[in-house]
């Protein structure tokens, strides 16, 4: 049971998000920075799909983000597309220093829109913002692309941690808002939200907000 009718009830649920984008844009490194607060300079390319989790607080509620990190190679697309279904959020990543990864965003967005539910929150992330001297895609053009397609947008750096926390937190907040305003049907299998019963009075929520250590293969 989620918040309703103005009654403040603590809940514990899982929000499923998927990371998508070309190979080498830094999806695994963003996930590792988010879950482990560390940067791995030599992230191996993801084979198929990996995942990481972390518990966060959104509007006073403890929720667990479960993030699926999908491979960017074309040969894995048939496999990774199956993970788009049932995602409440999607983080679409490109590399600001490689224009080809930006040019492919329309293809990734088409997949995301066709395979996720209509209310899936999609955030565009321009990664490697620390490499300003090598920039090949301007902030302004990416922002315009995001606005034209109704996406949230920010630039981030998996290396420095800039805007990494903000990106995942914003996704969680938007998913939470979709639940609150009723646009996300929690009874639908493809909602991307696994909700659990409220904690009884006197019970305790897991207050561990430290990054989980399972699953990030960076």
C-alpha positions in Angstrom: 0.0 0.0 0.0 1.4 3.4 -1.0 0.6 6.8 0.4 -3.0 7.7 -0.2 -5.7 10.0 1.1 -3.0 12.0 2.9 -2.2 9.2 5.3 1.5 9.0 6.0 2.5 5.3 5.8 6.1 4.0 5.5 6.5 1.5 2.6 9.3 -0.5 1.2 9.3 -1.2 -2.6 11.6 -1.8 -5.5 11.8 0.5 -8.5 13.3 -1.2 -11.6 15.4 1.0 -14.0 17.3 0.1 -17.1 20.5 1.7 -18.4 20.8 1.8 -22.2 23.1 3.3 -24.8 26.0 2.5 -27.1 29.0 0.4 -26.0 31.6 2.4 -24.1 29.5 5.4 -23.1 30.1 4.5 -19.4 26.8 2.9 -18.3 28.6 0.4 -16.1 30.8 3.1 -14.6 27.8 5.3 -13.8 26.2 2.4 -12.1 29.3 1.5 -10.2 29.8 5.2 -9.1 26.2 5.2 -7.9 26.2 1.9 -6.0 29.8 1.9 -4.8 30.9 5.5 -4.8 33.9 4.5 -6.8 35.2 5.0 -10.3 36.8 2.1 -12.2 39.1 3.4 -14.9 39.0 0.0 -16.8 35.4 -1.0 -16.9 35.1 -4.1 -19.1 32.3 -4.1 -21.5 29.1 -5.6 -20.2 28.2 -9.0 -21.6 24.4 -9.3 -21.8 23.0 -7.7 -18.7 24.3 -7.0 -15.2 22.5 -5.3 -12.3 23.1 -3.3 -9.2 20.9 -2.1 -6.3 20.9 0.6 -3.8 18.4 1.7 -1.1 17.4 5.4 -1.3 15.0 7.7 0.5 12.4 9.4 -1.7 9.9 11.7 0.0 10.5 10.1 3.3 10.1 6.6 2.0 12.8 3.9 1.7 12.8 2.4 -1.8 15.3 0.1 -3.5 16.5 1.0 -7.0 17.2 -2.1 -9.0 19.2 -1.0 -12.1 19.7 -3.2 -15.1 22.9 -2.4 -17.0 22.5 -3.6 -20.6 25.2 -4.3 -23.1 25.5 -1.7 -25.9 26.7 -4.0 -28.7 24.2 -4.7 -31.4 24.7 -8.5 -31.1 23.1 -8.3 -27.6 20.2 -6.1 -28.5 17.7 -9.0 -28.9 18.6 -10.1 -25.4 18.7 -6.7 -23.7 15.5 -5.5 -25.2 13.6 -8.1 -23.1 14.8 -6.2 -20.0 13.1 -3.0 -21.1 9.7 -4.5 -20.4 8.8 -4.0 -16.8 11.1 -1.0 -16.3 9.7 2.0 -14.4 12.6 4.1 -15.4 15.2 4.3 -18.1 18.5 6.1 -18.2 19.6 6.7 -21.8 23.4 7.4 -21.9 25.7 8.9 -24.5 29.3 10.0 -24.4 29.7 13.8 -24.9 33.1 13.2 -26.5 31.7 10.8 -29.2 29.1 12.2 -31.5 28.3 8.8 -32.9 26.8 7.8 -29.5 24.7 10.9 -29.6 23.5 10.2 -33.1 22.3 6.8 -32.1 20.0 8.1 -29.4 16.9 8.2 -31.6 17.3 4.4 -32.1 17.7 3.8 -28.4 14.7 6.0 -27.6 12.5 4.2 -30.2 13.3 0.9 -28.5 12.6 2.4 -25.1 9.3 3.9 -26.1 8.2 0.8 -27.9 9.1 -1.7 -25.3 8.5 0.0 -21.9 5.1 1.1 -20.5 3.8 4.5 -21.6 4.6 6.1 -18.2 8.2 4.9 -17.9 10.4 7.8 -16.8 13.3 8.4 -19.3 16.3 10.5 -18.4 19.0 11.4 -21.0 22.5 11.5 -19.5 25.5 13.0 -21.3 28.4 11.1 -19.6 32.1 12.1 -19.3 31.4 15.7 -18.5 34.9 15.8 -17.0 36.3 15.6 -20.5 35.3 19.1 -21.5 38.3 19.6 -23.7 37.3 16.6 -25.8 33.6 17.6 -26.1 32.0 16.6 -29.4 28.3 17.2 -28.4 27.2 20.6 -27.0 25.1 20.8 -23.9 22.6 23.0 -25.8 21.9 20.5 -28.7 21.4 17.6 -26.3 19.1 19.7 -24.1 17.1 20.6 -27.2 16.9 16.9 -28.2 15.6 16.1 -24.7 13.0 18.9 -24.8 11.8 17.8 -28.2 11.3 14.3 -27.0 9.9 15.0 -23.5 13.0 13.7 -21.7 14.7 14.9 -18.5 18.3 15.8 -19.2 21.6 16.3 -17.4 25.3 15.9 -18.0 27.3 13.7 -15.5 30.7 12.2 -14.9 31.1 8.7 -13.7 34.7 9.6 -12.9 34.1 12.6 -10.6 30.6 11.6 -9.5 29.1 14.9 -10.8 25.3 14.6 -11.1 25.4 10.8 -10.8 23.5 10.7 -7.5 21.1 13.4 -8.9 20.3 11.3 -12.0 19.3 8.2 -10.2 17.5 10.1 -7.5 15.5 12.2 -10.0 14.5 8.9 -11.7 13.3 7.5 -8.4 11.4 10.8 -7.6 9.6 10.8 -10.9 8.6 7.1 -10.5 7.4 7.8 -7.1 5.3 10.7 -8.4 3.8 8.5 -11.1 2.7 6.2 -8.3 1.2 9.0 -6.3 -0.8 10.6 -9.2 -2.1 7.2 -10.3 -0.4 7.1 -13.7 1.5 4.0 -12.9 -0.7 0.9 -12.3 1.0 -1.1 -9.6 -1.1 -4.2 -10.4 0.3 -4.3 -13.9 3.2 -6.8 -14.4 5.0 -4.2 -16.6 4.8 -1.4 -14.0 8.4 -1.8 -13.0 7.5 -1.4 -9.3 7.5 -4.3 -6.8 5.6 -3.1 -3.8 5.6 -4.7 -0.4 3.2 -4.3 2.5 3.6 -1.4 4.9 5.7 -2.0 8.0 3.4 -2.5 11.0 3.5 0.0 13.8 6.6 -0.7 15.9 8.3 -2.4 13.0 11.5 -1.2 11.5 12.5 -0.4 8.0 15.9 -1.4 6.7 17.8 1.9 7.2 20.8 0.8 5.3 21.5 3.4 2.7 24.9 2.1 1.8 25.5 0.9 -1.7 24.6 -2.8 -2.2 27.5 -4.9 -3.5 25.8 -7.3 -5.7 25.9 -7.2 -9.4 27.7 -4.2 -10.8 30.2 -5.5 -13.3 32.2 -2.5 -14.3 
